[in-house]
Amino acid sequence: MSVRRSLNAVVTILTLGLSSHAFAQEAAAPAAASETPVPAPEIVAAAPAPISAGIISPEFVETLRKELHQPVTILSVASSNQRHESVQQAEIDKLDEAWKTEAKSDDQPLIAEILSSPLSSYLLYTQAKSAGLFTEIFIMDKFGLNVGQSSVTSDYWQGDEDKFQKTFQVGPDAVFIDEPEYHDETKTWRVQVNLTIVDPASKAAIGAATAEINLTELQRRLQTGI
């Protein structure tokens, strides 16, 4: 074999080898590019098990009743009843709408009037000293209108809701415990305990009260004996 033919054979072999190597790299490149990292599965915390409103005992309700039946409550509700004695439903609806509008505004004369009342101050104090057991307390007159509250409610008139219709409209001894609800922001279960406000002198129903209870905190206290 001549030197020229030998050189040509070597060049041919090298060329075929380089081509095969390049082909192999090109074939492998798309597979590598197409590989995407698999995201780790998202871990979603399970919601705490529901807490039954059955842990609200008759003794608890009676203590709550005494806590709310203070002179400031009776005097404030009686005054509100007298002030609204001739109120018509159209006026109630107007007040309720005004309240909802004020809740979204910086101008809040009606809300400020209620929040600055002696009764609201007492309810705020009662909520604060409970150290997390009460999350909201408000008192209504016999028309279902707010008289005092520890924080701003969504409505001014509660007369069309069970908290009023299943207490004041039932009688002096009526108690209505609503269904527990899960509060996602604080990861706690809550329930509203509603009862009739009674004039201690006449024993007549004069209004109603709602106290929202932190069931998660109440359960903790019952379990730890606090």
Residue, then its C-alpha position, 0 to 999 in steps of 0.5 A: m500500500s502506498v503512503r498516500r493511500s495509507l494517509n487517506a485511510v487514516v484520515t477517513i478513520l479519524t473523520l468517521g470517529l469525530s463525526s460519531h462523537a459529535f453525533a453522540q453529543e448532539a443526540a444527548a443534548p436534547a435529552a439533557a435540556s428536556e430534563t426539568p426538576v420535579p418540584a417537591p410536594e407541597i405540604v399542607a397543614a391539616a386543619p385542627a379537628p372540630i371542637s364541639a360547642g358541648i364544652i360550653s357548660p351551663e355553669f359557663v353560660e351562667t357566669l357569662r350571664k352574670e358578667l354581662h348583667q351589670p348596671v352599665t348594661i341594664l341602664s344602657v339598654a333601657s336608655s336605648n329602648q326609650r330612645h328608639e321607642s317609636v322607631q320604624q323599620a324604614e329608619i332601622d334599615k337606614l341606620d343599618e346602611a349608614w353603619k355599613t357605609e361608615a365601616k368603609s369610611d374614615d367618617q364614622p359618627l354613628i360607629a364612634e357614638i357606640l364605641s365611645s359609650p360606657l357600655s362599650s368600654y365595659l365590654l372591651y374591658t371584659q374581653a381584655k381581662s378574659a385573656g383571649l377567651f372572648t373574641e367579641i362581645f356586643i349588646m342589643d336593645k329590644f329592637g335588635l340595635n347595637v347598644g355597646q360592643s367590644s369591636v365594630t360589628s358588620d351590622y348595626w341591626q341584628g334583629d333579623e338574625d338568630k342571635f336576636q330572634k332565638t333569645f330576646q324574642v323567645g324569653p328571659d331565660a333563652v340561650f342560643i349557642d350557634e354552630p362552631e366556626y373555624h377562624d383560619e387567620t388564628k387557627t382557632w375554633r370559635v362559637q357565639v353564645n347568645l342570651t337574653i338581657v333581663d331587667p333585674a327589677s321587672k324580670a322582663a326581657i329588655g335586649a340580647a347579648t352575643a359573646e364569641i368564645n374562643l373554643t380552642e382556648l376554652q378547651r385548653r383551659l379545661q384540659t389543663g385545669i386553668 
